[in-house]
Amino acid sequence: MQRGFDYATEPVRDILFIDVKSFYATVECALRGLDPLTTLLVVMSTADNTGNGLILASSPMAKKTLGITNVTRADNLPAHPDLIKVSPRMNLYIQENVKFNAIFRNYVADEDLLIYSIDESILDVTASLNLFFPDSTLSRSQKRHLLARRIQEEVLEKLGLVLTVGIGDNPLLAKLALDNAAKHNDNYQAQWTYQTIPETIWKIPNMQDFWGIGRRMTQNFYQMGIDSIYQLAHTDPELLRQRFGVMGQQYYYHANGIDRTILSEKSPVVQEKSYGNSQVLPKNYVKQQEIEIVVKEMAEQVATRIRRHGCLTQCISLFIGVAQGETRGGFSHQMKIPATDSTKKLTAYCLQLFRKYYRGQVVRHVGISYSQLLFTNSRQLSLFETPEKAAADQRLDQIIDKIRSKYGFTAIVHATSKLDGARSIARSHLVGGHAGGAGGLDGL
């Protein structure tokens, strides 16, 4: 079998993939003057002892002592006399993200910094490594570790945040080193290179611990007789291409540690495949009328998003998650529709889908997304409404969007948003679905 690559000719970059350890919890500890590594603290979507909501972040000691994860329900949180419970402050976390990325910019040019998520960034220090460590007696590997240590110490001193750093010859290797090794080392660093692939990547025990491989893809690989990263790396790439298309070949190369991404090279802009929103409700919803209010509000919120991005949707998806202890399961279904961005039509479609499958379950989680997007200004007329009516509805949506954009979401709301169970007004003061500042719906 031809490998299709030669490690000796692969580009070698100096990549630092940096993660802030237990970000939300670490920020809360730092601002209280507490050691984030020894303090028991959890950030909860509801921290008022009502038992509602989820744990969003836990300090390392809280995870170790209480045996919890970041998806534990608040009402399942074990009691502990030293445990500190706090509510999320999303605006604060965004501000801290800006601060530590400003520090990173002291080490790389803007084009060599990629903000991967609110708590992760990728630094390509290839061009700057020797500027900080010109000593020719130091190896490339040593310089990488020393620079990572310097960044860790500066962020800890200035912001009180603990950084974990994956180091690699390319972004993939650095990410895998971060996720599978650095987080478990005393210095919170790990370096994976082309030379170490046999004892690092190929030894990852669980396929789902590999970046980009989830439960469903793991099952697909099992059906092919592939149950390890080593086997994936030694499977005929043509066989993978026939089964999974271009993605099959990508899995093959990734399993062999190959990633030719260079941060400073501008990638083509990839348009979103879907837009959506989901929320965990603050209480169990037992009345169909109240659930439908939430569905209508979310249908409108996502409709606003696709109009903002200039696209129409041809497929709606609805997810309903049930409350803990509910014997009847939730559901997730989608429906193809004529291309539209109309709030009125999309709300009606979402309600139609909900009523078709709802069987009286007690609901705690609602999600809506629009996919199969068309980025166009054209509109297809319906046989069931006049052009004048369609144009009037479009103008109404545009006027409402403009008013909310200028004066805030709550400047104009439906009367149903004042009823019991409504969530849009309360969520207008959230950021990313959590407490943190006004205008939260603008980012949904």
Summary of the structure (lengths in Angstrom):
residues: 444
radius of gyration: 24.7
end to end distance: 47.7
largest distance: 78.6
contacts: 1377
relative contact order: 0.10
helix: 43%
strand: 19%
